[in-house]
Amino acid sequence: MEKVIAELAALSISPTSHEHPPVLNAEEQEKHVGHLGGAHTKNLFVSDKKHGHFLITILTSRRVDLKAVGKALGLSGTNFRFCDKDTLSTMLGVEQGALSPLALMNDTEGKVKLVLDSGILAEETALVHPLANTHTLEVPTKGLVAFLEKHGHAPTTLDFANLAPAAPAAGGGGGGGKGGGKQPAPAKQPAPGKGETMLGLQYTKEGNFAEWYAEVITKSEMIEYYDISGCYILRPWSFQIWDFIRDFLDAKIKTIGVQNCYFPMFINKGALEAEKDHVEGFAPEVAWVTRSGDGELAEPIAVRPTSETIMYPAYAKWIRSHRDLPLKLNQWNNVVRWEFKYPTPFLRSREFLWQEGHTAHATKAEADKEVLEVLDFYAAVYQDLLAVPVIKGTKTEKEKFAGGDYTTTVEGYIPQTGRGIQGATSHCLGQNFGKIFKIEYEDENKGKCMPWQNSWGLTTRSIGVMIMCHSDDKGLVLPPRISPIQAVVISIPKKGMDTSELTSAVDDVVATLKGAGIRVDSDTRSDKTPGWKYAHWELKGVPLRVEIGPNDLAKGQVTVVRRDTLAKCEVPLPVLLQKVALLLVEMQHDMLAKATAQRDSCISRVTEWKDFVPALDKKHMVLTPFCNEEEWEDKVKDMSKEESLKLQGQEGEDARTATSVAAKTLCIPHDQPELPPGTKCFVSGKPAECWVLWGRSY
C-alpha cells in the first residue's frame, strides 16, 4: 500500500485513504464507502485462451455481458473465464478482495490488458483498493490514468452503459472466482424477516481468522473504524471491559503503595533524545507536532510513545533524600506510536490506552521485588479476569526494553494462528535513566546515591487477546468477571397472548439477580423474535441467557443457557439466584481451563534444529535448550524464515508484514524444566544456558 501511495505522490497525486475491515468483493466494500462520492468500481479479472488476460474495471452499478465486451473489443470467438485466486496473486500480486487497476503496477511484463468503463472517467475521482482490501483510496481519475500510463497500461475504454447486459457480473472487487465458462450469478442473501437483521458472521474462526476477527469486533459493537488509519473508536461495550481491567489492576498496584498521577503527553526534543538507546528503540514510532496554526514551531514537540523522558526530569526534582524513596507513580493514559506494520484493532494501533507505572527505589533488591510483584498482577489480569493463560518469563537481551536492565513479560498464545503475543511487561531500568536525568539523593550517611528504577505497563491489547482466545463463530464469548452484562433475561411470548404476566416475571427475575449484585439486563422487545434476540446476545458474548416463556411460567421455572458451551438447563425460580451465581463461577473456571489445556497442547519441546520449523508449522510454540547468545538468536530468526518460506514454496515475504513466518524468542520462562548438565543448545551445539520459549508472534 505504501508503495502505491509513494508512486502516486511522485506523480503529484494525493489520494484520500479510507480504512475499513477486510472485504472480499465490491458489495462488502460498499458497506463502508458507499457514502462517498466519485466512481465506485468493481473489477473482473478474466482470461481467454486465444486473447490472454484482461482486467475489466467498471462502475459497481453496471451489469456486463462478457461476450458483448469481447465483441466491442474487436476480438473474435472469445470465451472469457474468471481467473482463480492463485492466478490473481501470481500475475498481479494481490489477494482476493484487493484487486484494482493499481495492481497493474505489478504486471511489469504487460501480460494483462486493461478495459476501463468510460463512466468512471466521467467522475472526478475513483474509489480503488491500494493493493490491500483493508483500505480504499479516492484517486483523481486523471491521476489514475496517468499512473496506469506510467506503468505501461494505458486503458482501453468502453461505454458499458450501452453494452447489452446479460447477467450480473461476478467477482466484484476481489477479481474473480474459480474458472468456469459462465459467470455465476451473485449469491442471493435471504431477506431478513420483519423486525430482524442479518446478525450471523460471514467468516469462521478456523476458515479465515483475520476477517472473522474484524467481523466479531465490529458486529458485537466493540470497535468502530475511524478515518485515520490505525485509530479506532472504543465503543461502550469494549470500554466497560477496560473499566473492569483498570479497576482490578488499580486496586492491586495500590496494595504496594503506588499512587496515580498524570503527566503531559508532549515531550521536548532534547528530553526525548537524552537516552540514546531509548530514543533509538522508539524513533520510528514517534509522532511529531511541528506546526501551530499557520506557523512553524521553533522546535518540534513529540507526542509520547511512553513517558520515561517526560516523568524523569520531575523525578530529579522530587528525589533529593533517602526519605523521598520509594517513589511509586502510575498513569492511566493514552500513547501514540505512529509507525508500525499493518494495524489490527486492540493488538496494534497508532493510539492506545494503557497504564504505565514508574517507580524509584533505594536498592536493587527492592526494585527486583516490585518487578515480579507487578508481573504477578498482570498474570492475574489475564488469568483471573480474562480467563487467558499466560507464561511468565524474562525477555532475552535482544528483546528487552530499550535502555533498561531487563524485561519480564507475560506471554499469551492464539491457537488458530499459532502465534504468541506479548501480554504485558514489567521492566527493571536499573540506574541508566538516573544517570541521564541526574536523579540523585542523599542517603543516611550523607553520601550521593542514584535510585534503581522500574517501569511497567499493560494496554488495551489485553482485550484483543481475550477476544481471539475465547470467541467463536457466533460472536464474542466473554468471561463473566469482565462482561458488562452477565445475564440477559429474554421473554418468549406466544403470538396473541397477553404479555403482562410474562413481563412481570421478567422484571421479578431481573430484580432478584440485580439485588444480588449480578449485572443483568432484560430484552422484552416486541418487534424482535426470540431467535433474533438469541443471536444478538450471543454475538455480544453475554455469559448467561435466561429464557422465560408461557410454559416456564406454568412450571415456575426458567431456562438458562451458557454462552461458552450453549448448554441449557431448566432452573426452578426459587433456586435461580444460587444457580446463576454457580454457573457464572463455573463458566469463568471452565474458560480458563479450556484455554490452558489448548495452549499446553501446542507447546513442543525440541532439542534439535531439524524438529524446530516443523513444530512451528504445526502452529506450536517451541521450548528449546539455548545458548542464549544474541548472534544465534538472530540466526534462528533468519534460518527459520528461510526454511519456512522454502517449505511453503515462497521466495520471500513482505518486509513490513506484522505476521512473519520467522521465529523469535518469546521469553525465558520463569518455570524452567530441568536442564541436565552437558545439554547442548538446539541450534549452535554450544552448552545450553537455559530453556527458551520460541514462536511466531504478533
Legacy VTK file of the C-alpha trace (Angstrom):
# vtk DataFile Version 3.0
C-alpha trace
ASCII
DATASET POLYDATA
POINTS 698 float
0.000 0.000 0.000
2.780 2.425 0.937
4.492 1.794 -2.409
1.312 2.674 -4.296
0.867 5.906 -2.357
4.529 6.813 -2.874
4.255 6.289 -6.632
1.080 8.365 -6.755
2.861 11.082 -4.791
5.691 11.029 -7.330
3.051 11.996 -9.899
1.815 14.790 -7.591
-1.320 12.777 -6.826
-2.592 12.929 -3.222
-5.291 10.300 -2.699
-7.578 10.204 0.333
-7.354 6.885 2.194
-10.282 5.221 3.951
-9.628 2.279 6.267
-12.237 -0.428 6.773
-12.485 -4.107 7.715
-11.165 -6.574 5.127
-13.588 -7.009 2.202
-13.779 -9.710 -0.430
-15.933 -8.010 -3.051
-17.433 -4.724 -4.121
-20.669 -5.379 -2.256
-18.819 -5.647 1.061
-16.718 -2.614 0.205
-19.835 -0.534 -0.408
-20.970 -1.102 3.178
-18.012 1.009 4.285
-17.518 3.551 1.487
-20.964 3.727 -0.080
-21.480 7.217 1.343
-18.516 8.627 -0.591
-18.756 10.432 -3.888
-16.886 9.586 -7.080
-16.829 6.482 -9.249
-17.416 3.315 -7.242
-15.686 0.463 -9.050
-15.617 -3.303 -9.266
-13.084 -5.459 -11.071
-13.312 -8.591 -13.193
-10.082 -10.490 -13.812
-10.677 -12.815 -16.761
-8.736 -14.751 -19.373
-9.282 -16.175 -22.820
-7.086 -18.940 -24.288
-6.598 -17.066 -27.549
-6.512 -13.445 -26.404
-4.881 -13.590 -22.950
-5.704 -11.913 -19.645
-7.915 -8.861 -19.089
-8.736 -6.669 -16.111
-12.164 -5.146 -16.635
-12.911 -2.266 -14.277
-16.472 -0.963 -14.291
-18.866 1.023 -12.162
-20.417 -1.096 -9.419
-23.879 -0.341 -10.801
-23.101 -1.976 -14.157
-24.150 -5.367 -15.396
-21.936 -6.784 -18.075
-22.113 -9.387 -20.818
-18.589 -10.684 -21.373
-19.407 -11.800 -24.920
-20.508 -8.244 -25.648
-17.215 -6.991 -24.186
-15.241 -9.277 -26.476
-17.220 -8.090 -29.468
-16.760 -4.413 -28.510
-13.013 -5.003 -28.264
-12.991 -6.447 -31.787
-11.996 -9.915 -30.584
-13.388 -12.964 -32.309
-14.582 -16.127 -30.598
-13.944 -15.009 -27.023
-14.697 -17.338 -24.152
-13.745 -15.350 -21.065
-13.261 -17.301 -17.871
-12.750 -15.872 -14.410
-9.219 -16.304 -13.066
-8.701 -18.060 -9.767
-7.017 -16.515 -6.742
-3.664 -18.177 -7.476
-3.514 -16.574 -10.923
-4.559 -13.281 -9.361
-1.735 -13.482 -6.854
0.884 -14.653 -9.365
0.130 -12.126 -12.111
-0.996 -9.059 -10.163
0.421 -9.648 -6.692
-2.814 -9.165 -4.769
-5.212 -11.301 -2.794
-8.910 -11.728 -3.327
-10.720 -8.546 -2.409
-7.725 -6.268 -3.053
-7.884 -6.001 -6.848
-7.997 -2.646 -8.614
-6.300 -1.067 -11.651
-3.465 -0.016 -9.340
-2.399 -3.678 -9.192
-1.248 -3.390 -12.802
1.957 -1.836 -11.462
2.913 -5.437 -10.627
2.356 -6.602 -14.226
5.778 -5.488 -15.386
5.676 -7.719 -18.466
2.432 -6.211 -19.743
0.562 -9.516 -19.896
-2.718 -8.050 -18.634
-4.819 -5.707 -20.767
-6.959 -3.111 -19.013
-10.533 -2.329 -20.076
-11.995 0.693 -18.325
-15.603 1.809 -18.091
-15.891 5.270 -19.686
-18.387 6.094 -16.946
-15.504 6.064 -14.436
-13.705 8.791 -16.373
-16.830 10.942 -16.223
-16.298 11.309 -12.473
-13.645 13.487 -10.848
-12.461 10.700 -8.538
-12.476 6.909 -8.492
-12.561 4.599 -5.466
-9.952 1.842 -5.756
-8.065 -0.573 -3.483
-4.343 0.218 -2.951
-3.330 -3.483 -3.259
-4.942 -4.140 0.137
-8.562 -4.979 0.903
-8.470 -3.048 4.173
-8.304 0.389 2.531
-9.997 2.299 -0.272
-8.338 5.254 -1.986
-10.127 8.224 -3.531
-7.913 8.941 -6.543
-8.478 11.695 -9.137
-9.448 9.887 -12.347
-6.941 11.875 -14.363
-4.266 10.866 -11.894
-5.356 7.238 -12.110
-4.931 7.277 -15.883
-1.512 8.932 -15.526
-0.463 6.213 -13.064
-1.607 3.479 -15.451
0.135 5.050 -18.401
3.354 5.341 -16.410
3.216 1.592 -15.829
2.535 0.809 -19.486
-1.178 0.067 -19.112
-2.984 2.842 -20.939
-6.629 1.767 -20.648
-8.961 0.773 -23.449
-12.254 2.491 -22.656
-15.698 1.121 -23.420
-19.133 2.615 -22.948
-20.557 -0.108 -20.698
-23.813 1.805 -20.365
-24.610 0.817 -23.947
-23.364 -2.785 -23.790
-26.343 -5.120 -23.515
-26.306 -6.752 -20.053
-26.899 -10.460 -19.899
-26.171 -11.451 -16.308
-24.859 -9.833 -13.129
-21.081 -9.618 -13.112
-19.346 -11.786 -10.568
-16.084 -11.417 -8.759
-16.515 -7.809 -7.610
-13.574 -6.110 -6.034
-11.987 -9.486 -5.388
-11.048 -10.082 -9.001
-12.992 -13.210 -9.819
-13.863 -16.622 -8.534
-12.867 -20.025 -9.824
-12.605 -20.710 -13.519
-15.717 -21.569 -15.478
-17.342 -20.746 -18.764
-20.343 -18.968 -17.318
-20.493 -16.065 -14.950
-22.058 -17.217 -11.704
-24.881 -15.028 -10.528
-24.204 -13.411 -7.169
-25.439 -15.487 -4.268
-28.765 -14.275 -3.004
-28.822 -13.380 0.631
-32.010 -14.337 2.462
-34.021 -11.258 3.231
-34.376 -10.615 6.944
-37.772 -11.215 8.436
-39.895 -8.457 9.805
-38.027 -6.671 12.580
-34.912 -8.795 12.057
-31.405 -8.159 10.801
-28.662 -10.407 9.447
-26.639 -10.931 12.630
-24.587 -14.003 11.741
-20.869 -13.896 10.993
-19.868 -14.486 7.395
-16.413 -15.809 8.271
-15.348 -18.622 10.583
-12.548 -18.600 13.124
-10.832 -21.592 11.547
-11.558 -20.668 7.934
-10.482 -17.008 7.802
-9.215 -15.783 11.142
-8.431 -12.179 10.163
-11.832 -11.498 8.606
-13.567 -13.375 11.430
-11.853 -11.141 13.991
-12.760 -7.961 12.104
-16.398 -9.070 11.947
-16.583 -10.055 15.606
-15.255 -6.774 16.951
-17.481 -4.629 14.731
-20.729 -6.607 14.791
-20.536 -7.064 18.564
-20.181 -3.280 18.908
-16.714 -3.355 20.454
-14.987 -1.235 17.799
-15.904 1.335 15.177
-13.361 2.144 12.482
-12.107 5.722 12.251
-10.991 7.724 9.228
-7.345 7.939 10.369
-5.509 4.711 9.712
-4.627 2.756 12.826
-7.016 4.681 15.092
-10.227 3.147 16.371
-13.279 4.115 18.391
-13.731 2.052 21.550
-17.482 1.680 21.908
-19.095 1.354 25.352
-19.156 -2.461 25.215
-15.346 -2.628 24.991
-14.678 0.388 27.188
-16.652 -1.172 30.035
-14.327 -4.175 29.804
-11.360 -1.804 30.024
-13.032 -0.269 33.103
-13.078 -3.687 34.796
-9.429 -4.290 33.918
-8.464 -0.840 35.147
-10.361 -1.146 38.440
-8.917 -4.608 39.131
-5.322 -3.643 38.382
-5.578 -0.246 40.068
-6.604 -1.921 43.315
-3.692 -4.359 43.009
-0.973 -1.753 42.471
-2.284 0.390 45.319
-1.638 -2.509 47.718
2.107 -1.955 47.141
1.929 1.809 47.632
1.540 3.033 44.057
-0.237 6.375 43.553
-1.926 7.630 40.389
-0.917 10.853 38.678
-0.933 12.463 35.245
1.869 13.984 33.172
1.536 15.924 29.881
1.528 13.990 26.621
4.142 16.174 24.891
7.929 15.778 25.098
10.529 18.317 24.077
13.054 17.055 21.556
16.024 17.329 23.897
14.429 15.252 26.640
13.346 12.508 24.237
16.824 12.252 22.742
18.630 12.292 26.080
18.750 8.480 26.348
20.341 7.159 23.156
19.223 3.506 23.296
15.746 4.513 24.414
15.167 7.000 21.608
16.614 4.613 19.026
14.122 1.983 20.182
11.190 4.328 19.693
12.408 6.686 16.941
10.399 5.142 14.072
7.201 5.313 16.139
7.378 8.904 17.357
4.782 11.364 16.068
5.923 14.995 15.966
3.975 18.244 16.261
5.652 20.792 14.002
3.018 23.481 13.436
0.686 25.654 15.486
-1.989 27.348 13.443
-0.241 28.845 10.425
3.214 28.962 11.934
6.064 26.526 12.410
7.068 25.669 15.972
10.547 26.775 16.982
11.315 23.146 17.871
9.298 20.013 17.119
7.397 18.511 20.047
6.989 14.730 20.289
3.756 13.020 21.270
4.583 10.476 23.958
5.229 6.900 22.833
5.976 6.220 26.536
6.660 8.585 29.428
10.124 7.876 30.848
11.584 11.037 29.335
8.559 13.112 30.416
8.482 11.977 34.028
12.127 11.587 34.984
13.127 15.274 34.837
10.454 15.788 37.511
11.795 12.821 39.493
15.179 14.592 39.545
13.471 17.499 41.349
11.439 15.392 43.749
14.014 12.800 44.809
16.639 14.573 46.928
16.782 12.483 50.103
16.512 8.798 51.034
13.271 9.865 52.740
11.799 10.569 49.290
12.076 6.889 48.378
10.439 4.777 47.246
8.565 6.959 44.750
5.819 4.921 43.091
3.656 6.618 40.465
1.302 5.301 37.801
-0.589 6.903 34.929
-3.738 5.721 33.155
-3.384 7.453 29.825
-3.023 7.151 26.078
0.135 6.950 23.984
0.827 7.330 20.279
3.204 5.105 18.307
2.839 6.187 14.722
4.922 3.954 12.510
4.096 0.274 12.637
3.245 -2.636 10.402
-0.321 -3.427 9.418
-2.763 -2.218 12.108
-5.097 -4.572 13.972
-7.704 -3.195 16.389
-6.676 -3.685 20.037
-3.468 -5.521 19.076
-1.614 -2.884 17.065
-2.884 0.675 16.762
-1.399 4.142 16.471
-3.082 5.327 19.648
-3.901 3.035 22.535
-4.879 3.169 26.188
-2.673 1.746 28.909
-1.287 2.218 32.365
2.375 2.936 32.860
3.975 2.670 36.272
7.259 4.419 37.012
8.942 3.812 40.349
12.243 4.610 42.052
13.847 2.590 44.865
16.830 2.843 47.166
18.101 -0.659 46.407
18.185 -3.075 43.515
16.586 -5.743 45.699
13.536 -3.542 46.248
13.293 -2.823 42.526
13.647 -6.512 41.620
10.946 -7.465 44.112
8.489 -4.965 42.637
9.175 -6.098 39.055
7.948 -9.579 39.944
5.046 -8.334 42.084
3.712 -6.325 39.163
4.273 -9.239 36.807
2.058 -11.332 39.093
-0.606 -8.615 38.926
-0.511 -8.754 35.131
-0.798 -12.529 35.148
-3.852 -12.136 37.405
-5.468 -9.714 34.945
-5.187 -12.285 32.188
-5.917 -15.442 34.152
-8.304 -14.292 36.891
-10.249 -11.704 34.893
-9.890 -12.576 31.211
-9.539 -16.367 31.644
-6.500 -16.298 29.340
-3.477 -18.419 30.329
-0.093 -16.697 30.188
3.512 -17.744 30.657
5.648 -15.568 32.919
9.229 -15.088 31.829
12.145 -12.759 31.134
12.959 -11.350 27.714
16.346 -12.042 26.155
18.839 -9.199 25.873
17.822 -8.764 22.244
14.132 -8.415 23.079
14.320 -6.373 26.291
13.055 -2.795 26.672
15.391 -0.271 25.045
17.515 1.402 27.711
16.563 -0.992 30.520
18.466 -3.618 32.525
15.997 -6.454 31.964
12.379 -7.024 30.962
9.885 -9.520 32.336
6.758 -10.451 30.426
3.542 -12.422 30.396
3.139 -14.190 27.049
-0.178 -15.310 25.604
-0.937 -17.626 22.705
-3.538 -17.658 19.918
-4.171 -21.283 18.840
-5.856 -20.567 15.494
-2.838 -18.634 14.207
-0.211 -20.468 16.226
1.278 -17.160 17.347
2.495 -15.931 20.679
1.541 -12.477 21.826
3.141 -10.268 24.453
0.527 -9.555 27.100
2.249 -7.021 29.380
5.781 -6.179 30.519
7.493 -5.167 33.751
10.966 -3.662 33.321
13.864 -3.026 35.655
15.531 0.068 34.234
18.499 -0.092 36.599
20.236 3.259 37.114
20.574 4.144 33.441
17.846 6.788 33.334
19.025 8.149 36.686
22.406 8.879 35.130
20.873 10.561 32.101
18.414 12.726 34.041
20.704 13.269 37.069
18.337 11.707 39.594
20.355 11.643 42.837
19.579 11.556 46.531
21.441 11.817 49.809
21.489 8.607 51.847
21.539 8.231 55.630
25.308 8.753 55.639
25.127 11.972 53.594
26.501 10.172 50.537
25.249 10.734 46.985
23.317 7.812 45.541
21.323 7.025 42.473
17.960 5.222 42.702
17.021 1.977 40.976
14.079 2.491 38.675
11.309 0.344 37.198
8.630 0.869 34.579
5.734 -1.419 33.716
2.652 -1.310 31.509
-0.481 -3.123 30.341
-2.616 -1.978 27.412
-5.971 -2.435 25.712
-4.221 -5.176 23.719
-5.405 -7.408 26.558
-8.976 -7.094 25.254
-7.962 -8.254 21.787
-6.105 -11.259 23.199
-9.208 -12.246 25.160
-11.427 -11.948 22.065
-9.088 -14.057 19.938
-8.695 -16.672 22.632
-12.348 -17.310 23.550
-14.736 -16.098 20.867
-16.379 -18.409 18.337
-18.352 -18.438 15.107
-21.395 -16.945 16.815
-19.511 -13.922 18.136
-17.892 -12.856 21.391
-17.600 -15.199 24.349
-16.963 -13.051 27.409
-15.686 -14.335 30.769
-18.305 -13.481 33.407
-15.965 -11.382 35.532
-15.493 -8.756 32.816
-18.741 -8.971 30.862
-20.660 -5.677 31.045
-23.827 -7.770 31.317
-23.521 -11.170 32.994
-27.056 -12.376 32.309
-29.813 -11.256 29.955
-33.430 -12.214 30.641
-35.456 -12.777 27.467
-39.222 -13.110 27.247
-40.640 -15.632 24.764
-44.309 -14.740 24.264
-46.708 -16.747 22.171
-48.442 -14.969 19.335
-51.533 -13.099 20.505
-51.018 -13.737 24.222
-51.336 -11.127 26.957
-47.709 -10.433 27.820
-48.294 -8.540 31.070
-47.714 -11.597 33.284
-44.634 -12.573 31.287
-43.204 -9.060 31.513
-43.851 -9.018 35.240
-41.983 -12.321 35.638
-39.029 -10.939 33.672
-38.969 -7.865 35.903
-39.006 -10.039 39.026
-36.091 -12.151 37.806
-34.089 -9.040 36.896
-34.751 -7.520 40.313
-33.702 -10.724 42.099
-30.433 -11.034 40.204
-29.639 -7.330 40.355
-30.261 -7.310 44.091
-27.531 -9.930 44.483
-25.010 -7.816 42.564
-25.267 -9.666 39.254
-25.041 -7.415 36.201
-28.304 -8.177 34.422
-30.491 -6.742 31.672
-33.752 -7.773 30.026
-34.920 -7.954 26.430
-38.678 -7.757 26.077
-38.748 -6.049 22.691
-41.935 -6.948 20.877
-40.553 -6.173 17.397
-37.827 -8.834 17.651
-38.312 -12.581 17.523
-36.771 -14.833 20.193
-34.316 -16.149 17.586
-33.153 -12.638 16.776
-32.649 -11.896 20.464
-30.683 -15.097 20.997
-28.385 -14.275 18.070
-27.961 -10.668 19.215
-26.878 -11.524 22.754
-24.736 -14.443 21.612
-22.936 -12.068 19.257
-22.241 -9.733 22.182
-20.941 -12.613 24.283
-23.208 -12.283 27.334
-22.356 -15.287 29.574
-25.880 -16.403 30.506
-29.223 -16.205 28.735
-32.326 -16.649 30.898
-35.424 -17.535 28.862
-38.974 -17.173 30.171
-41.956 -18.350 28.143
-45.566 -19.303 28.963
-44.588 -22.919 29.642
-41.843 -21.776 32.001
-44.348 -19.603 33.851
-46.709 -22.527 34.243
-43.914 -24.705 35.660
-42.447 -21.975 37.879
-39.070 -22.177 36.178
-36.757 -20.570 33.619
-34.342 -21.968 31.033
-30.718 -20.880 31.418
-28.209 -21.142 28.530
-24.428 -20.801 28.880
-22.753 -18.776 26.137
-19.499 -20.755 26.083
-20.992 -24.239 25.703
-24.601 -23.358 24.711
-25.655 -25.943 27.317
-29.221 -25.479 28.576
-30.734 -26.273 31.938
-34.173 -25.752 33.461
-33.988 -23.964 36.804
-36.836 -23.620 39.353
-37.394 -19.982 40.251
-36.751 -20.448 43.995
-33.132 -21.522 43.340
-32.457 -19.335 40.317
-30.159 -16.907 42.135
-27.953 -19.680 43.512
-27.831 -21.452 40.151
-26.913 -18.323 38.209
-24.174 -17.466 40.708
-22.792 -21.014 40.432
-22.926 -21.036 36.634
-21.000 -17.764 36.442
-18.242 -19.166 38.647
-18.152 -22.448 36.716
-18.021 -20.675 33.371
-15.113 -18.455 34.447
-13.210 -21.521 35.661
-14.044 -23.661 32.625
-12.995 -20.993 30.127
-9.537 -20.700 31.696
-9.194 -24.479 31.966
-10.150 -24.995 28.326
-7.798 -22.275 27.074
-4.960 -23.584 29.255
-5.372 -27.155 28.015
-5.400 -25.948 24.415
-2.311 -23.779 24.974
-0.414 -26.578 26.712
-1.162 -28.999 23.871
0.515 -26.545 21.495
3.925 -26.324 23.175
6.534 -28.612 21.620
9.794 -29.418 23.377
12.585 -29.576 20.764
16.276 -30.362 21.265
17.450 -30.484 17.620
17.149 -27.924 14.844
15.600 -30.399 12.401
12.426 -30.524 14.528
12.140 -26.761 15.086
10.416 -25.436 11.943
8.111 -28.492 11.646
6.883 -27.685 15.167
6.263 -24.058 14.189
4.367 -25.241 11.129
2.055 -27.203 13.414
1.137 -23.793 14.921
3.065 -24.573 18.085
5.282 -22.591 20.390
8.623 -24.307 20.847
10.614 -24.796 24.064
14.311 -25.415 23.437
17.624 -25.530 25.290
19.542 -22.449 24.138
22.990 -20.920 24.492
21.320 -17.515 24.955
23.632 -15.651 22.588
22.247 -12.791 20.520
24.166 -13.919 17.431
22.388 -17.281 17.484
19.068 -15.652 18.260
19.420 -13.687 15.027
20.433 -16.832 13.164
17.359 -18.714 14.378
15.162 -15.898 13.125
16.801 -15.896 9.691
17.084 -19.678 9.355
13.501 -20.347 10.420
12.236 -17.743 7.995
14.249 -19.157 5.113
13.238 -22.764 5.830
9.557 -21.895 6.335
9.333 -19.945 3.092
11.054 -22.772 1.236
8.564 -25.313 2.595
5.728 -23.016 1.501
7.212 -22.594 -1.971
7.700 -18.847 -1.499
10.754 -16.791 -2.377
10.217 -14.110 0.254
7.763 -12.157 2.357
6.823 -8.505 2.659
9.387 -6.849 4.938
6.540 -4.854 6.506
4.486 -7.874 7.481
3.287 -7.960 11.061
2.981 -11.748 10.974
6.301 -13.062 9.752
6.977 -16.781 9.408
10.263 -16.213 11.266
10.540 -17.417 14.847
11.630 -15.151 17.679
12.210 -15.636 21.370
9.045 -15.049 23.357
10.678 -15.352 26.762
12.921 -17.347 29.070
10.153 -18.959 31.156
10.446 -18.489 34.900
9.160 -22.027 35.326
12.235 -23.772 33.896
12.299 -27.510 33.162
15.335 -29.362 34.448
18.409 -28.745 32.290
20.729 -31.738 32.719
24.474 -30.978 32.774
26.001 -31.158 29.311
22.777 -30.271 27.498
23.585 -28.703 24.128
21.910 -25.712 22.520
19.443 -26.969 19.928
20.895 -24.813 17.147
24.513 -23.878 17.931
25.641 -27.058 19.676
27.208 -24.933 22.412
26.432 -25.577 26.080
22.841 -24.565 26.805
22.279 -21.928 29.483
18.502 -22.211 29.832
15.243 -23.258 28.222
13.809 -20.601 25.913
10.279 -20.343 24.513
10.166 -19.509 20.798
7.308 -18.839 18.453
5.930 -16.870 15.601
4.392 -13.796 17.116
2.237 -10.748 16.608
LINES 1 699
698 0 1 2 3 4 5 6 7 8 9 10 11 12 13 14 15 16 17 18 19 20 21 22 23 24 25 26 27 28 29 30 31 32 33 34 35 36 37 38 39 40 41 42 43 44 45 46 47 48 49 50 51 52 53 54 55 56 57 58 59 60 61 62 63 64 65 66 67 68 69 70 71 72 73 74 75 76 77 78 79 80 81 82 83 84 85 86 87 88 89 90 91 92 93 94 95 96 97 98 99 100 101 102 103 104 105 106 107 108 109 110 111 112 113 114 115 116 117 118 119 120 121 122 123 124 125 126 127 128 129 130 131 132 133 134 135 136 137 138 139 140 141 142 143 144 145 146 147 148 149 150 151 152 153 154 155 156 157 158 159 160 161 162 163 164 165 166 167 168 169 170 171 172 173 174 175 176 177 178 179 180 181 182 183 184 185 186 187 188 189 190 191 192 193 194 195 196 197 198 199 200 201 202 203 204 205 206 207 208 209 210 211 212 213 214 215 216 217 218 219 220 221 222 223 224 225 226 227 228 229 230 231 232 233 234 235 236 237 238 239 240 241 242 243 244 245 246 247 248 249 250 251 252 253 254 255 256 257 258 259 260 261 262 263 264 265 266 267 268 269 270 271 272 273 274 275 276 277 278 279 280 281 282 283 284 285 286 287 288 289 290 291 292 293 294 295 296 297 298 299 300 301 302 303 304 305 306 307 308 309 310 311 312 313 314 315 316 317 318 319 320 321 322 323 324 325 326 327 328 329 330 331 332 333 334 335 336 337 338 339 340 341 342 343 344 345 346 347 348 349 350 351 352 353 354 355 356 357 358 359 360 361 362 363 364 365 366 367 368 369 370 371 372 373 374 375 376 377 378 379 380 381 382 383 384 385 386 387 388 389 390 391 392 393 394 395 396 397 398 399 400 401 402 403 404 405 406 407 408 409 410 411 412 413 414 415 416 417 418 419 420 421 422 423 424 425 426 427 428 429 430 431 432 433 434 435 436 437 438 439 440 441 442 443 444 445 446 447 448 449 450 451 452 453 454 455 456 457 458 459 460 461 462 463 464 465 466 467 468 469 470 471 472 473 474 475 476 477 478 479 480 481 482 483 484 485 486 487 488 489 490 491 492 493 494 495 496 497 498 499 500 501 502 503 504 505 506 507 508 509 510 511 512 513 514 515 516 517 518 519 520 521 522 523 524 525 526 527 528 529 530 531 532 533 534 535 536 537 538 539 540 541 542 543 544 545 546 547 548 549 550 551 552 553 554 555 556 557 558 559 560 561 562 563 564 565 566 567 568 569 570 571 572 573 574 575 576 577 578 579 580 581 582 583 584 585 586 587 588 589 590 591 592 593 594 595 596 597 598 599 600 601 602 603 604 605 606 607 608 609 610 611 612 613 614 615 616 617 618 619 620 621 622 623 624 625 626 627 628 629 630 631 632 633 634 635 636 637 638 639 640 641 642 643 644 645 646 647 648 649 650 651 652 653 654 655 656 657 658 659 660 661 662 663 664 665 666 667 668 669 670 671 672 673 674 675 676 677 678 679 680 681 682 683 684 685 686 687 688 689 690 691 692 693 694 695 696 697
